[in-house]
């Protein structure tokens, strides 16, 4: 599978795609915790709740995608 360059720069394209992937990963992990397949406590980092850590992954994905698509 070949990566089709959406922007003129490969780094920007990867940034957007990785960002969207992180958003999807965060959403999938939160859903898995809600339905009971995983536990939020397994994602606790440095005293922060698991939900906050998983939300941080999604927010980081949003920032990567936004910075990659910035004109």
DAVENPE-V344887 format. One record per residue. N is the residue number from 0. RES is the residue in one letter. OMEGA is omega in whole degrees, 0 to 359 (999 if undefined). Layout:
# DAVENPE-V344887
N | RES | OMEGA
N | RES | OMEGA
This chain:
# DAVENPE-V344887
0 | X | 182
1 | X | 179
2 | X | 178
3 | X | 182
4 | X | 180
5 | X | 179
6 | X | 181
7 | X | 183
8 | X | 181
9 | X | 180
10 | X | 178
11 | X | 179
12 | X | 179
13 | X | 179
14 | X | 180
15 | X | 183
16 | X | 177
17 | X | 178
18 | X | 179
19 | X | 176
20 | X | 178
21 | X | 176
22 | X | 180
23 | X | 179
24 | X | 179
25 | X | 179
26 | X | 181
27 | X | 179
28 | X | 177
29 | X | 178
30 | X | 178
31 | X | 178
32 | X | 181
33 | X | 181
34 | X | 174
35 | X | 179
36 | X | 178
37 | X | 177
38 | X | 178
39 | X | 183
40 | X | 179
41 | X | 179
42 | X | 178
43 | X | 180
44 | X | 175
45 | X | 177
46 | X | 178
47 | X | 181
48 | X | 180
49 | X | 179
50 | X | 180
51 | X | 178
52 | X | 179
53 | X | 176
54 | X | 177
55 | X | 176
56 | X | 180
57 | X | 179
58 | X | 177
59 | X | 176
60 | X | 177
61 | X | 180
62 | X | 179
63 | X | 180
64 | X | 180
65 | X | 180
66 | X | 178
67 | X | 182
68 | X | 181
69 | X | 180
70 | X | 999
